[in-house]
Amino acid sequence: MKTINIGRSDSFAILTNNIPVIFPGQFPKGYQNNVRWWGNISKEELHSTLPDGTARLLTMDLDIGDTCGLACPHCFRRDPRFDSVSKGNALTHEEIVAYVKEAKALGLKQVKILGRGEPFQNTRFLEFLETMTDMGIGVAVFSKGHVLGCDALASKYNSHRGINSSWELVKRLKDLKVSILLGFNSFDRDTQNAFTGVDKFSETALLKNYVDFRDQALINLVKAGFNEYIPGEATRLAMIAAPVKPENIDEIFGLYTWARVRNIYMLTCPTTISGKGLDELEREKQHADYVSQLEDLWAQIYIWAIQKNLISREAFLEDGVSLYPGCHVCNQTAAGFYLNLPGRINMCPGRVGGTTIFTRDIGEEASLKDVWVRSSNYQRAKYGKRYNYHCVARDGFSLPQNFYKNIEAKVMKRARDFGGTSAWAPRYFLSTIILIFCPNFNLSAGSSNAISLGSNSAGSKSSSPTQSTTSAYSGCLGFLRISNLS
C-alpha cells in the first residue's frame, strides 16, 4: 500500500488499487452483517433485564469535544436548533467518563461517538478511548478521517502522547476496543468537497486537500487490519455515506458493493430531522421523486445483498427492511439514548424536540438511571416485543409510513432471481394482497416469529407499549390469518 500523492483526484482508482477484495463471490455462511460497537443489539440481548428487573441500558451515543475543521452543510450537530454549547455548560472529560461508568452498572457495553466536533481533533480523545478499553467498553467513532490521514494533523492533536503521524495514530487505535465509521459520501472529489464544505475553503487551506486525507485514512485503516475478516466477528471498519442526497444517490449502490466485498460495512440513510438536517430535508422536498428513488435504491441494495448471501433470505423475511439498506436493523431506541455535550439526553440524533428530549440537563437529575427508566426508550426496552424498530425519529415525519413495505414488495417481486421461489411465494402473495387491501399494515415490524402488526412505538396513542395497533388492520383481519410465515 502506498501513500497518496496530495493533489491526485482519482479516489476510485487509488483506493481500488490499494484495498483488495476479500469476498469475490458469495459471502461466507454465518457472515456478521454488522460493524462492532455501533450499538446494534442482538435478538438475545435486546429487551434483556438486570437481576432487579430493570431493562438494560446496552448502548449510548456520546459527544466528545466541540472542535471541527470542516463545514458540512447538512451537519445535525453544529447548529443552534440542536443545542448550544459554551464553556459553562459543556460536560468535562471527567464527567463524561463518570456517566459511562454509571451506565455500565446499568448494562452498558458499547458507546458511539457522534460529535459534537470531529472527535480526533480533541487532544484528550485518545485518552478517552484508552479509558473505555480499560473499562471493557467498545467504542464506534464517527470520523471524517482527516486526522487519520494527515501526519500534520495527527501530530498536532496527539504529539503529547508520542504520536507524530497518522499511521502511528491508526496503529494505536487498532490495539483498542475501537471501530471507525469513516465519512465517505462519494468517490468524486467535487461532490465530496461539497458534502464537507471544503469547496468553500481557501485554496491555501490545509483541508482543501481533504479528499486525499480521507483516502489516506481509509488506506491506513485497512493496512492496520480494521477490515480483517475473522469468522464469527463483525468488521471494525465502516464507510458512512450519510445523508444520502439527490447529488449522490446514483453513487450509493456502487459505494455499497465496493465496500462490502472488502469487508467494510457501508451505511447510508436519509437526513436527520435535526440541526442543519432540517434545511436539508426542506431542500430534498423540492425533488419530487426523491423518496421513490430511495425506495428503488434500498431494494437494489437488498437484492444484491441477498444474491451474494450477505443477507440470507430467511433473515430478510424475519427481520424486514432496515432504515440502513443492506445493514443491521436499527433498535437503539429500545436499548439506549444520546447524551450530548451540554448534558442533554435525547432519544437519538434522528429528531430533536418535544418528547424526544428526555432531560435538558443531566446535572440536575438524581442519576442517569432516573432518566433512563422514565424515557420512552426505556418503555420500548422493557415492554417492547420488536427487533426491528425501523426509525422512530423519521417514520411518519420525513419518511412515509409505507416506505418499508414498498421496498419489501420490490424485493419480493425479484424473488425468482434468488434461486427458487418456494420460500418466498406465500409471503410475496400476502404482501401483494396487503398492499392493495390493507395499506396501513406493517409488513416488516421485525417480529422474530411472525409478520407483526402496527408500529406501536412508545409515545403513540396506544394505551400501553405492548398493545397492538388494531385500527391499522381491522378491515383485513377476517380475510387474512397471518402467523409464523417466516
C-alpha positions in Angstrom: 0.0 0.0 0.0 1.3 3.4 -1.0 1.0 6.9 0.5 -1.3 9.1 -1.6 0.3 12.0 -3.5 -1.6 15.1 -2.4 -3.5 16.6 -5.3 -4.4 13.4 -7.1 -8.2 13.2 -7.5 -9.0 9.7 -8.8 -10.1 8.3 -5.5 -11.7 5.2 -7.0 -8.5 4.1 -8.8 -6.3 4.8 -5.9 -8.4 3.0 -3.3 -9.3 0.1 -5.6 -5.6 -0.5 -6.3 -4.7 -0.3 -2.6 -7.5 -2.1 -1.0 -8.0 -5.7 -2.2 -11.3 -7.6 -2.5 -11.9 -10.1 0.3 -15.1 -11.7 -0.9 -15.0 -12.0 -4.8 -18.0 -14.4 -4.8 -20.5 -15.3 -2.2 -20.2 -14.1 1.4 -19.4 -17.0 3.8 -22.1 -18.7 5.7 -22.7 -17.0 9.1 -21.2 -13.7 7.9 -21.8 -11.0 10.5 -23.6 -8.1 8.8 -22.6 -5.5 11.3 -19.8 -3.2 12.5 -18.5 -3.7 16.0 -19.7 -1.5 18.8 -22.2 0.5 16.7 -25.0 -0.2 19.1 -26.9 -2.8 17.0 -28.3 -5.1 19.6 -28.7 -8.8 19.1 -32.1 -10.6 19.5 -30.7 -12.4 22.5 -29.7 -9.1 24.3 -32.5 -6.8 23.2 -35.2 -6.3 25.9 -33.0 -8.1 28.5 -33.1 -7.0 32.1 -30.9 -6.7 35.2 -31.4 -9.1 38.1 -33.7 -6.5 39.7 -35.9 -6.3 36.6 -34.6 -3.0 35.2 -34.3 -3.1 31.4 -30.6 -2.9 30.5 -29.1 0.2 29.0 -27.0 -1.6 26.4 -25.7 1.3 24.3 -25.2 5.0 24.4 -24.4 7.8 21.9 -22.0 10.5 23.2 -20.4 13.8 22.2 -16.7 14.3 22.7 -15.3 17.8 22.1 -16.6 20.8 20.2 -13.9 21.4 17.6 -14.3 20.6 13.9 -12.3 21.9 10.9 -14.9 21.1 8.3 -18.2 22.8 7.5 -20.7 20.1 6.4 -23.8 21.9 5.2 -26.1 19.1 6.5 -24.5 18.7 9.9 -27.1 17.8 12.5 -24.9 18.7 15.4 -23.2 22.1 14.9 -26.4 24.1 14.7 -28.3 26.0 17.5 -31.5 24.3 16.5 -30.0 21.1 18.0 -28.4 22.7 21.0 -25.9 25.4 22.1 -22.6 24.8 23.9 -20.5 27.1 26.0 -17.6 26.6 28.4 -20.1 26.9 31.2 -22.5 24.1 30.1 -20.2 21.6 28.3 -19.6 18.3 30.1 -16.0 17.8 31.1 -13.9 14.8 30.1 -14.1 13.5 33.7 -17.9 14.0 33.8 -18.4 12.0 30.6 -16.3 9.2 31.9 -18.3 9.2 35.1 -21.6 8.9 33.3 -20.2 6.0 31.2 -19.3 4.2 34.5 -22.8 4.8 35.8 -24.2 3.5 32.6 -22.0 0.4 32.7 -23.7 -0.5 36.0 -27.0 -0.5 34.0 -25.6 -2.9 31.4 -23.7 -0.7 29.0 -21.4 -2.5 26.7 -20.7 0.0 23.9 -20.8 3.7 23.0 -20.9 5.5 19.7 -19.2 8.9 19.3 -21.3 11.3 17.2 -19.7 14.7 17.7 -20.1 17.5 18.7 -17.0 18.2 16.7 -14.5 15.9 14.9 -13.5 13.5 17.8 -9.9 13.2 16.7 -9.5 17.0 16.9 -9.9 16.6 20.7 -6.5 16.4 22.4 -7.9 14.0 25.1 -9.8 11.7 22.8 -7.1 9.0 22.6 -7.0 9.1 26.4 -10.8 8.6 26.5 -10.6 5.6 24.1 -7.9 4.1 26.3 -10.1 4.6 29.4 -13.0 2.9 27.6 -10.9 -0.1 26.6 -9.7 -0.4 30.2 -13.4 -0.4 31.3 -14.3 -3.1 28.8 -16.5 -0.7 26.8 -16.3 -0.9 23.0 -16.4 2.4 21.0 -17.5 3.1 17.5 -16.3 6.5 16.3 -17.8 8.7 13.6 -14.9 10.5 11.9 -14.4 12.4 8.7 -10.9 10.9 8.6 -8.7 14.0 8.0 -6.7 13.5 11.2 -6.4 9.8 10.5 -4.9 10.5 7.1 -2.8 13.7 7.6 0.5 13.5 9.5 0.5 17.2 10.4 -3.0 16.9 12.0 -2.3 13.6 13.8 0.8 15.2 15.3 -1.0 18.4 16.2 -3.6 16.7 18.4 -1.5 13.7 19.6 2.2 14.6 19.9 1.8 14.9 23.6 1.0 11.2 23.6 4.1 10.4 21.5 2.2 10.1 18.2 3.6 12.1 15.3 2.0 10.6 12.2 -1.4 9.4 11.0 -0.1 5.8 10.7 1.1 5.8 14.3 -2.3 7.0 15.4 -4.2 4.3 13.5 -1.9 1.6 14.8 -2.6 2.7 18.3 -6.3 2.7 17.7 -6.1 -0.9 16.4 -4.9 -2.0 19.8 -8.0 -0.6 21.5 -11.7 -1.6 21.5 -12.4 0.8 18.7 -14.2 0.7 15.4 -14.0 3.6 12.8 -17.1 4.9 11.0 -15.4 6.8 8.2 -17.4 9.5 6.5 -17.4 8.7 2.7 -20.1 10.3 0.5 -18.5 10.0 -2.9 -15.5 8.9 -5.0 -15.8 12.2 -6.9 -13.7 14.9 -5.4 -16.0 17.8 -6.2 -19.0 16.0 -4.8 -17.2 15.0 -1.6 -15.8 18.5 -1.1 -19.4 19.9 -1.3 -20.5 17.4 1.3 -17.9 18.6 3.8 -18.0 22.3 2.9 -14.4 22.2 1.7 -15.5 23.6 -1.7 -15.9 27.0 0.1 -12.4 26.9 1.7 -9.4 29.0 0.6 -7.2 27.4 -1.9 -4.3 27.6 0.5 -6.2 25.9 3.4 -4.7 22.6 4.5 -8.1 20.9 4.5 -8.6 21.9 0.8 -6.8 18.5 0.4 -9.5 16.8 2.5 -10.3 14.1 0.0 -6.6 13.0 -0.1 -6.5 12.8 3.7 -9.8 10.8 3.8 -8.4 8.4 1.2 -5.2 8.0 3.1 -7.1 7.4 6.3 -9.0 4.5 4.6 -5.7 3.0 3.3 -4.2 3.4 6.8 -7.2 1.7 8.5 -7.1 -1.2 6.0 -3.4 -1.6 6.4 -3.8 -1.8 10.1 -6.3 -4.6 9.8 -9.6 -2.8 10.7 -11.4 -4.7 7.9 -9.7 -8.1 8.6 -12.2 -10.9 8.2 -12.4 -13.0 11.3 -15.2 -15.7 11.0 -18.0 -15.0 13.5 -16.9 -11.4 14.2 -18.1 -8.2 12.6 -15.7 -5.8 10.9 -14.2 -2.8 12.7 -14.4 -0.5 9.7 -17.3 1.2 8.1 -17.8 3.8 5.3 -20.7 6.2 6.1 -22.5 7.9 3.2 -25.0 9.8 5.3 -27.1 11.5 4.5 -27.9 10.3 1.0 -28.8 13.3 -1.1 -30.1 13.8 -4.6 -26.5 14.7 -5.6 -25.0 11.3 -4.7 -28.0 8.9 -4.7 -26.8 7.4 -8.0 -23.4 6.6 -6.5 -24.6 4.8 -3.3 -25.2 1.3 -4.7 -21.6 1.4 -6.2 -20.2 2.5 -2.9 -22.1 -0.2 -1.0 -20.9 -3.0 -3.2 -17.3 -1.7 -3.4 -17.1 -1.6 0.4 -18.9 -4.8 1.3 -16.7 -7.1 -0.8 -13.8 -5.6 1.0 -15.3 -6.5 4.4 -16.1 -2.8 5.0 -19.5 -2.1 6.4 -21.2 0.6 4.3 -24.1 2.5 5.7 -26.4 5.2 4.3 -29.6 6.8 5.4 -31.8 9.8 4.8 -31.1 13.1 6.5 -31.8 13.6 10.2 -34.6 16.0 11.2 -32.3 18.0 13.5 -29.8 20.8 13.2 -28.9 21.6 9.6 -30.6 18.4 8.6 -33.9 20.4 8.8 -32.6 22.6 6.0 -31.5 19.5 4.0 -35.0 18.0 4.4 -36.7 21.1 3.0 -34.3 21.1 0.1 -35.0 17.5 -0.7 -38.7 18.2 -0.8 -38.0 20.1 -3.9 -37.1 16.8 -5.6 -40.5 15.2 -6.2 -39.1 11.7 -7.0 -36.5 11.6 -4.1 -38.4 9.2 -1.9 -39.2 6.8 -4.8 -35.6 6.9 -5.7 -34.7 5.9 -2.1 -37.1 3.0 -2.3 -35.5 1.8 -5.6 -32.0 2.2 -4.1 -32.9 0.3 -0.9 -34.4 -2.5 -3.0 -31.4 -2.7 -5.3 -29.1 -3.0 -2.3 -31.2 -5.7 -0.7 -31.4 -7.7 -3.9 -27.6 -7.7 -4.3 -27.0 -8.5 -0.7 -29.4 -11.5 -0.8 -27.9 -12.7 -4.1 -24.4 -12.6 -2.5 -25.5 -14.3 0.7 -24.5 -11.2 2.7 -28.1 -11.4 4.0 -29.9 -14.7 3.9 -33.4 -15.0 2.5 -34.5 -16.2 6.0 -33.0 -13.2 7.7 -34.7 -10.8 5.3 -38.1 -12.4 5.8 -37.7 -12.5 9.5 -36.1 -9.1 10.2 -37.6 -6.9 7.4 -36.2 -3.8 5.9 -33.8 -1.6 7.8 -33.5 2.1 7.8 -30.0 1.4 6.7 -30.3 -0.5 3.4 -28.5 -3.9 3.4 -27.3 -3.4 7.0 -28.3 -4.3 10.5 -31.7 -3.1 11.7 -31.9 -0.1 14.0 -33.0 -0.9 17.5 -31.0 1.5 19.6 -34.2 3.4 20.7 -35.0 0.2 22.6 -31.6 -0.1 24.2 -30.1 3.3 25.0 -30.1 7.0 24.3 -27.9 10.0 23.4 -26.0 12.0 26.0 -24.8 15.2 24.2 -22.1 17.7 25.1 -24.2 20.2 27.2 -25.7 17.4 29.2 -29.0 17.0 27.5 -30.3 13.5 26.8 -32.1 12.8 23.6 -34.0 9.8 22.2 -31.4 9.6 19.4 -29.9 12.0 16.9 -32.6 11.5 14.3 -35.0 14.1 15.5 -34.8 16.6 18.4 -37.6 18.4 20.1 -40.5 17.9 22.5 -40.9 14.4 23.7 -37.6 13.3 22.1 -35.7 15.3 24.8 -35.6 13.2 28.0 -33.8 15.8 30.1 -32.3 19.1 29.3 -29.6 18.9 32.0 -28.3 15.6 33.4 -26.6 17.6 36.1 -30.0 18.4 37.6 -31.0 14.8 37.7 -30.6 12.4 40.7 -29.0 9.8 38.4 -28.6 8.6 34.9 -30.8 5.7 35.8 -33.7 8.0 36.7 -33.6 9.5 33.2 -33.4 6.1 31.6 -36.4 4.5 33.4 -38.8 7.3 32.7 -37.8 7.6 29.0 -39.8 6.3 26.1 -36.8 4.4 25.0 -37.0 2.5 28.3 -40.6 1.7 27.6 -39.5 0.0 24.3 -36.6 -1.7 26.1 -38.8 -3.0 28.9 -42.1 -3.8 27.2 -41.4 -3.9 23.5 -41.5 -7.1 21.5 -39.9 -6.0 18.3 -36.4 -6.4 16.9 -36.5 -4.0 14.0 -37.7 -0.6 15.1 -37.1 1.0 11.7 -36.6 4.7 12.6 -38.8 6.0 15.4 -37.4 9.5 14.7 -38.1 9.7 10.9 -41.0 7.4 10.3 -44.1 9.4 9.6 -42.2 12.6 9.7 -39.6 12.6 6.9 -40.3 9.1 5.7 -43.8 8.0 4.6 -45.4 5.2 6.6 -45.4 2.9 3.6 -41.6 3.3 3.0 -40.5 -0.1 4.2 -43.4 -2.1 2.9 -42.9 -0.6 -0.6 -39.3 -1.7 -0.5 -40.2 -5.2 0.7 -42.7 -5.6 -2.1 -40.0 -4.6 -4.7 -37.6 -7.1 -3.3 -40.3 -9.8 -3.1 -41.0 -9.2 -6.8 -37.5 -10.2 -7.6 -37.6 -13.3 -5.5 -37.3 -15.6 -8.6 -33.8 -14.2 -9.2 -32.6 -15.6 -5.8 -32.6 -19.2 -6.9 -36.1 -20.6 -6.2 -39.4 -19.1 -5.2 -40.9 -21.6 -2.8 -39.8 -19.9 0.4 -40.9 -16.5 -0.9 -44.2 -17.3 -2.6 -46.6 -17.2 0.4 -45.0 -14.0 1.7 -45.0 -12.3 -1.7 -48.6 -13.3 -2.4 -49.7 -12.0 1.0 -47.6 -8.8 0.8 -49.2 -8.0 -2.5 -52.7 -8.6 -1.1 -51.9 -6.5 2.0 -50.5 -3.6 -0.1 -53.8 -3.5 -2.0 -56.3 -4.0 0.7 -54.5 -3.1 3.9 -52.3 0.0 3.2 -51.6 0.6 6.9 -50.5 -2.9 7.6 -46.8 -3.1 8.7 -45.1 -5.9 6.8 -41.7 -5.7 8.4 -42.1 -4.6 12.0 -39.3 -7.0 12.9 -41.0 -9.8 14.8 -38.9 -12.9 15.2 -41.7 -15.3 14.5 -44.4 -13.6 12.5 -45.3 -10.6 10.4 -46.0 -8.0 13.0 -49.0 -5.7 13.1 -48.6 -1.9 13.6 -45.5 0.1 14.5 -46.7 0.9 18.1 -43.6 2.9 19.1 -43.6 4.3 22.6 -45.2 7.7 22.7 -48.0 6.6 20.4 -51.7 6.9 21.3 -51.9 3.2 22.3 -52.7 2.7 26.0 -49.7 0.5 26.6 -46.3 -0.2 24.9 -47.4 -3.7 24.1 -50.9 -3.1 22.8 -51.4 -4.0 19.2 -52.5 -1.2 16.9 -55.8 -2.7 15.8 -57.0 0.2 13.7 -54.4 -0.5 11.0 -55.6 -3.9 10.1 -59.1 -4.4 11.5 -60.6 -4.4 8.0 -58.2 -7.2 6.9 -58.2 -9.5 10.0 -61.2 -11.5 8.9 -59.6 -12.1 5.5 -56.1 -12.9 6.5 -55.0 -15.0 9.3 -51.2 -14.5 9.4 -48.9 -16.3 11.8 -45.4 -17.9 11.7 -44.9 -17.3 8.0 -41.2 -16.8 8.4 
